[in-house]
Amino acid sequence: MLYAPTREGLDCRQDRESVYENHLRKNYRSAYTFAYRLTGNASEAEDLVQETFLRAFRFFNRYDDRLPFSSWLYRIMANAHIDMVRRRGRIKTTPLEGNGPDGEGTWDLPDYEAAPDRVMLRGCLEEPVQKGLLAMTPEFRTAVLLADVEGLAYDEVAAIMGTSVGTVRSRIHRGRKQLRHYLVKHAPKIYGGMAREL
């Protein structure tokens, strides 16, 4: 026997969707920026944001509205990013040369470096810093971004990453050290003064 949804059930679902969409509007820009910092790539950041928003919608009934939505969203994004990194390790790639649409030549790919969002983000984080972040261990990068860029407290970072505050402190310390080493080595003219902190 099929049951038609009640009016009360429809109103509740519409209210839930409305609240969810309102949260997304308020948090889209910061979510994309965080995703870009995690991935270092515009198209991967878009994929990560889309996957995060899908998961957030699917599990929105578990969201506790007494807590900041952004923290809950960052936790979902951090987990989605780890899943994407793990999947990438299992996916084989093939070169595009000789595989163009006509069977010869190469594909014409868009230049993501020229995209306006890349230019805007370049102003937020200098290129050596972004490259340094991408060179870090993913767990360290996530902890450093949440604490140092997003300005979250260690206990908030621990809740997002699903770990203890002690582990977060360790990841942030080691992540900062990895970033300093990278910057001193790859951009000594700009960041050479950091060497004494190592």
Backbone torsions as a table, in degrees:
resi	resn	phi	psi	omega
1	MET	NA	133.3	179.0
2	LEU	-92.1	140.6	178.6
3	TYR	-112.5	129.2	175.7
4	ALA	-80.4	139.7	178.9
5	PRO	-63.6	141.7	178.7
6	THR	-75.4	162.1	178.2
7	ARG	-61.5	-39.0	179.3
8	GLU	-63.7	-41.2	178.3
9	GLY	-63.9	-41.0	178.5
10	LEU	-65.2	-43.5	179.0
11	ASP	-61.5	-42.2	-179.9
12	CYS	-62.7	-44.1	179.8
13	ARG	-65.7	-40.8	179.0
14	GLN	-66.0	-39.4	176.7
15	ASP	-62.2	-43.6	179.7
16	ARG	-61.0	-45.7	179.4
17	GLU	-64.7	-38.6	179.3
18	SER	-64.5	-44.3	178.3
19	VAL	-63.6	-44.0	179.4
20	TYR	-60.4	-48.4	-179.4
21	GLU	-62.6	-36.2	177.5
22	ASN	-63.5	-44.4	176.7
23	HIS	-60.9	-42.1	-179.0
24	LEU	-63.7	-43.9	179.0
25	ARG	-58.3	-42.9	-177.9
26	LYS	-71.1	-28.6	-171.5
27	ASN	-110.3	0.4	-174.7
28	TYR	-60.0	-49.9	-175.5
29	ARG	-61.2	-46.6	-179.5
30	SER	-67.6	-34.9	177.6
31	ALA	-65.0	-43.5	179.6
32	TYR	-65.5	-42.3	179.7
33	THR	-61.2	-44.0	178.7
34	PHE	-64.3	-41.7	178.7
35	ALA	-63.3	-40.3	179.6
36	TYR	-65.0	-40.1	178.9
37	ARG	-66.2	-33.8	177.9
38	LEU	-70.6	-40.9	-172.8
39	THR	-98.0	-32.0	-177.8
40	GLY	74.0	16.1	-174.3
41	ASN	-146.6	129.7	-175.4
42	ALA	-60.7	-47.0	-176.8
43	SER	-69.1	-38.1	177.2
44	GLU	-67.7	-35.9	177.5
45	ALA	-63.4	-42.3	177.9
46	GLU	-62.4	-42.6	177.6
47	ASP	-62.0	-42.5	-179.1
48	LEU	-65.5	-41.9	177.8
49	VAL	-62.7	-44.6	179.9
50	GLN	-61.5	-46.0	179.3
51	GLU	-62.6	-40.2	179.3
52	THR	-63.5	-45.5	-179.0
53	PHE	-66.2	-36.4	176.7
54	LEU	-63.6	-45.6	179.0
55	ARG	-64.7	-40.8	-179.6
56	ALA	-61.6	-41.4	179.4
57	PHE	-66.4	-43.1	-178.1
58	ARG	-60.9	-35.8	-176.3
59	PHE	-110.9	20.8	-176.8
60	PHE	-61.8	-26.4	178.2
61	ASN	-66.1	-16.7	178.3
62	ARG	-90.7	-8.9	-178.3
63	TYR	-70.9	129.5	176.9
64	ASP	-94.3	109.4	-173.4
65	ASP	-70.5	0.1	172.7
66	ARG	-80.3	-13.7	-179.5
67	LEU	-104.3	155.4	179.2
68	PRO	-62.7	131.7	179.2
69	PHE	-61.7	-38.2	-177.1
70	SER	-61.1	-40.0	179.4
71	SER	-64.3	-42.7	178.2
72	TRP	-63.4	-41.1	180.0
73	LEU	-66.5	-40.9	178.4
74	TYR	-62.6	-36.1	178.9
75	ARG	-64.7	-44.5	178.0
76	ILE	-61.9	-43.4	-179.1
77	MET	-64.3	-42.4	179.2
78	ALA	-60.1	-43.7	178.3
79	ASN	-66.7	-40.7	178.8
80	ALA	-64.2	-38.9	179.0
81	HIS	-64.5	-43.4	178.1
82	ILE	-61.0	-42.1	177.5
83	ASP	-61.3	-41.8	-179.8
84	MET	-65.5	-40.5	179.1
85	VAL	-64.4	-42.7	178.8
86	ARG	-64.1	-42.9	178.9
87	ARG	-62.8	-40.3	-178.1
88	ARG	-59.5	-34.3	178.8
89	GLY	-66.2	-22.3	-179.0
90	ARG	-97.4	-9.0	-176.2
91	ILE	-93.8	129.3	175.9
92	LYS	-89.2	144.6	178.5
93	THR	-117.2	155.6	176.6
94	THR	-126.1	146.8	179.9
95	PRO	-66.9	154.0	-177.4
96	LEU	-89.5	-14.1	-179.3
97	GLU	-60.2	136.9	177.9
98	GLY	75.1	4.9	-178.5
99	ASN	-118.1	28.4	-179.1
100	GLY	-66.5	175.0	-177.1
101	PRO	-58.3	-29.4	-179.2
102	ASP	-96.5	7.9	179.8
103	GLY	87.0	-5.4	179.1
104	GLU	-131.8	166.5	175.7
105	GLY	70.2	-151.3	-177.8
106	THR	-130.5	165.4	175.6
107	TRP	-78.1	147.2	170.4
108	ASP	-89.0	115.2	-179.2
109	LEU	-105.9	146.5	-180.0
110	PRO	-66.6	150.5	178.2
111	ASP	-92.6	96.1	-178.2
112	TYR	-70.5	-19.1	178.4
113	GLU	-64.8	-27.7	-177.1
114	ALA	-88.9	-2.5	-177.5
115	ALA	-66.7	143.4	-178.7
116	PRO	-58.3	-34.2	-179.8
117	ASP	-66.6	-33.4	177.0
118	ARG	-64.2	-43.7	-179.9
119	VAL	-62.3	-44.0	179.7
120	MET	-63.4	-45.4	-179.0
121	LEU	-69.3	-29.7	177.8
122	ARG	-61.3	-32.5	177.2
123	GLY	-71.1	-26.0	179.9
124	CYS	-81.3	-43.0	179.6
125	LEU	-129.9	123.1	178.9
126	GLU	-63.5	152.6	-175.4
127	GLU	-56.2	-44.2	179.0
128	PRO	-61.1	-34.7	179.3
129	VAL	-67.4	-44.5	178.8
130	GLN	-62.3	-42.9	178.1
131	LYS	-64.2	-38.1	177.1
132	GLY	-63.9	-40.7	177.1
133	LEU	-62.0	-41.6	-178.6
134	LEU	-69.7	-23.7	178.6
135	ALA	-78.8	-13.4	-177.8
136	MET	-77.0	160.5	171.1
137	THR	-61.4	135.3	-175.4
138	PRO	-52.6	-42.2	-179.4
139	GLU	-65.8	-38.1	178.7
140	PHE	-67.4	-43.5	-180.0
141	ARG	-59.2	-46.3	-179.5
142	THR	-61.0	-45.3	-179.2
143	ALA	-63.5	-44.2	-179.8
144	VAL	-64.7	-44.3	179.8
145	LEU	-62.3	-44.5	-178.9
146	LEU	-65.1	-41.1	-177.2
147	ALA	-80.8	-50.1	-170.7
148	ASP	-88.2	-31.4	-178.5
149	VAL	-96.8	-46.7	-179.6
150	GLU	-81.8	-17.2	175.8
151	GLY	75.4	25.5	179.9
152	LEU	-81.9	150.4	176.2
153	ALA	-71.8	158.5	-178.0
154	TYR	-58.6	-38.1	179.8
155	ASP	-67.4	-32.6	175.8
156	GLU	-68.8	-41.5	177.9
157	VAL	-62.5	-42.2	179.1
158	ALA	-60.6	-42.3	179.3
159	ALA	-64.8	-41.7	-179.8
160	ILE	-65.4	-42.3	-176.0
161	MET	-86.4	-5.6	178.5
162	GLY	67.0	40.9	-178.2
163	THR	-142.4	-178.7	-178.4
164	SER	-83.7	161.7	178.1
165	VAL	-63.3	-37.5	177.9
166	GLY	-60.5	-42.5	178.0
167	THR	-65.2	-39.7	178.1
168	VAL	-62.3	-46.1	178.8
169	ARG	-57.3	-43.7	179.8
170	SER	-64.0	-45.0	-179.4
171	ARG	-64.6	-40.2	179.2
172	ILE	-66.7	-44.7	179.3
173	HIS	-60.2	-49.1	-178.3
174	ARG	-68.7	-35.7	177.6
175	GLY	-65.4	-44.8	177.7
176	ARG	-61.0	-39.2	179.4
177	LYS	-64.8	-43.3	177.0
178	GLN	-60.3	-43.0	-179.2
179	LEU	-64.8	-44.8	177.8
180	ARG	-58.8	-47.9	179.0
181	HIS	-56.3	-45.6	-179.2
182	TYR	-61.6	-48.1	-176.5
183	LEU	-66.0	-40.6	178.7
184	VAL	-64.8	-38.2	-178.2
185	LYS	-75.7	-42.5	-171.8
186	HIS	-99.4	-14.7	177.7
187	ALA	-142.1	59.8	-173.7
188	PRO	-63.7	-30.7	-179.2
189	LYS	-64.8	-36.5	-178.1
190	ILE	-88.4	-42.4	-171.0
191	TYR	-113.7	12.2	-178.4
192	GLY	-57.6	-30.8	179.4
193	GLY	-64.5	-16.4	179.3
194	MET	-75.0	-14.5	-175.5
195	ALA	-57.3	-36.7	-178.1
196	ARG	-68.8	-17.0	179.1
197	GLU	-83.7	-13.0	-174.3
198	LEU	-75.4	NA	NA
